Structure formats: structure tokens, C-alpha cells
């Protein structure tokens, strides 16, 4: 018969073994390759590509990265729309991208005119700005369609956004767009830049910075002269 260790020692050994397993699990998970790396782009379906590109570039200072037309069996099965022909334009603002898609055939349905923020198809992009008054004046000069009545100050009970102002408006296809300030500031060299985020002393120019704002979201700059 194999002699057994004293009961107290056995309990200690079992507890030590269990603790080692618990500590080993996070390490094993950390070593697994990530299945999801990040967001590549936000897709927006539009009815008139030239009009949409003009809006996002002239009003919101996005830059066109690519402009392609696609069709064929593989895209039909990918999109679940048969007989399709699409024009796809990728646009960039700082490190972030949107992908505008116009279905040249078959044409899609417009957003319902009575859509509201609580509808399940509602989605929007938010753009961070440094001076809400200047941005609001700029949007008014460009005669954007309002979704909000005017910039609204968020209540103090919202700890992640207390005191900041937010404003919703619509793009030419009725997609909502939000502008709101952040507590982070970037000093861009453009004389009338909307956004400022704290940058390292060695940095002279940049369009985005990972800052310690609520949620630690990456901030994208509207970095043209406006």
C-alpha cells in the first residue's frame, strides 16, 4: 500500500494544484491568436455616389481613397442581391474609414421618411470636434438637414458624457451623423482645425491619438481648413 500524506498536507497540495490551474487559464487564453482584430470600415449605402462623396468630402473633410465598380456571381452571393452592379468608394478621416456603396442595379429602397432614432435600422457615425459652436455654424452654412433641434447638452447623470454637447444631422440619403466634442485635444497645424487632442511633444502633425477619454475610443480629426 502506498502511504498517504497527512490530511492537512493533502488539502494544501490540492489547493495549490487548483490555484495553478486557475492561473494557467488566462495565460493559455492570452496565447491564443485573436479571431477578431478590429473594425475595417463602416459601410453606408447611398443612392447617388457623386452627391454622397461631395457631401462627405466638402462638409466633413473625408478624403477619397478608392473608387471601384464591381459585379458578378461572387458579389451576388456575397451580398445576397442577384443581378447586382455596385460602385464602392472608400473614404478616410484620420485613421478611420467609411465605405460608400451605390447599387447601380438593382436599385434599393430609400430610408422610410418617418424613421426615428428608436427604429432598429437606425445607425450612425459620430465625429469628434473641438468647437461645437464653430462646427454648428459650419453645418448651418452648408444647409445640412437637422435631426436634432440644435446642439444638446448631455445631462450630468451620464458620467461618461456629462456636460458635453451633441448634435445630429443627416447626410443626403438621410443617414444620421453625430458631432460632439471630447475632453481630449489635438493641436493640428491647420489654422482653423476643428479638433485638438493632446499630442507628445515630439509630434508635429497627426490626425488621431489614443486618448484617455471615456471608453478610450480612438479620436478622429476633421483636419482640413474650414
Buried (B, 14 or more C-beta within 10 A) or exposed (E): EEEEEEEEEEEEEEEEEEEEEEEEEEEEEEEEEEEEEEEEBEEBBBBEBEBBBEBBBEBBBBBEEEEEEBEEEEBBEEEEBEEBBBBBBBBBBBBBBBBBBBBBEEEEEEBEEEBEEEEEEEEBBEBBBBBBEEBBEBBEEEEBEEBBEEBEEBEEEEEEBEEBBBBBBBBBBBBBBBBBBBEBBBBBEBEEBBBBBEBEEEEEEBBBBEBEBEEEEBBBBBBBEB
